């Protein structure tokens, strides 16, 4: 096996004049199967296909197998091929799992959360007391069946704070998968409200400067929620499970 014009840097073959199209048929079939397996593993774990941000990680796992099999092809050629075949690979994964690209139904749980501002530099915080979700957060809860999203937000705020907000503004989405259920939180802001601030069984509510809020023991994912609330460019956070727990991707 000739290694002419081959240069391995950090385990990746970077320099060669060999193109992907010059690989033997059996080599292409092996690589195609590795790409399929890596994509399928990713999808079954996270319930979403890898996006541009995660392509390098996908190709790295495939390239390790390519190197182990002593198939000499530049890393860049493999990366370009995977990117060009993503749609076909995704369809193959769906088919293997008895899914169809035309299917548009899934189980969804809708929730909401609202950042309420008092016009004096303070936001309304809630120290949540719940076995499964604790820490400092914003008021919010679940959307009930046949309930309008904005009406649900107004109801949840009133139940947890005693305040009636007016015209909440939709700012973004925060979502994740748990099992086969897609959990979606709609994020709102509100600056107009009436009523008397009153804590509930959900936890203590109080006004606090936003910078001071950030130093408290926040509930899971609140650091991402705050980034969405404070940015005009970020409108979505997708949480996915890594080895050390859930990590958010912002869009």
C-alpha positions, 0 to 999 in steps of 0.5 A: 500500500503506497503512502505517497503524498500522504501526511498524517496530522493529529490522526487525520490524512490531510495532504494527498491527491486522492479523491473520494471517487477514486476509492474502491467500491468495497471501501465506499460501501464500508464508509457508507455503512459507518456513516449510517451507523454513526448518524443512527446512533446520534439520532436514537440518542438525541432524537434529532439529526446532527446539524452543521455544528456537530458534523465534525464530531460525526466525521471524526468518529467515522474517520477513526474507523477509516484509519483503523481499516487503513483506507487512505483518503483525506479527511477533507474528502470524507467531510465533504462526502458526508455533508453532501450525503446527509439527506440520503443518510437521514432518510435511510436512518428514518427508514431503518426505524420505520419512520417516514420523512413525510411523518409530521406527528409526534408527542409534544408537551407545551410549557411556558415561562415569562420574564417580568420586568418592573421598569426599574432594572428588576425582574421577577424571580421564583425560587422553585420548590419541586422534586424534579425542578428546583432553583431560581427561575421565572414564573411559568408552567404547562399549557392545558389542552385547547388553551391559547399559548398567550392565555396560558402564560397569563394564567400561569403567572397569575397562579404563581405570583398574583400578578396579571400581565398584559400583552406578553411578548414571545421571545423564543423557544427552549426545547428538548426530548425526553424519551419520545416526548418533545418538550417545548417551552415558549419564552415570554417577556412582560412589562405591564402588569397589575395586582399584588405580588403573592407567593404560592405553593410553587415557591417564593416570588420576589423582585431582583436585579437581573445581574444579581439573579445570575449569581443565584443557584439557577434552575437547570437551563436558566443560563440559556433562557437568560441569553435568549431573553437578553439577545435580539439574535438568539431565539432558540435553545435545544437541549441535548444529553451529553456524558456529563448531562444536558447541554444547550445549543443556541440558535 
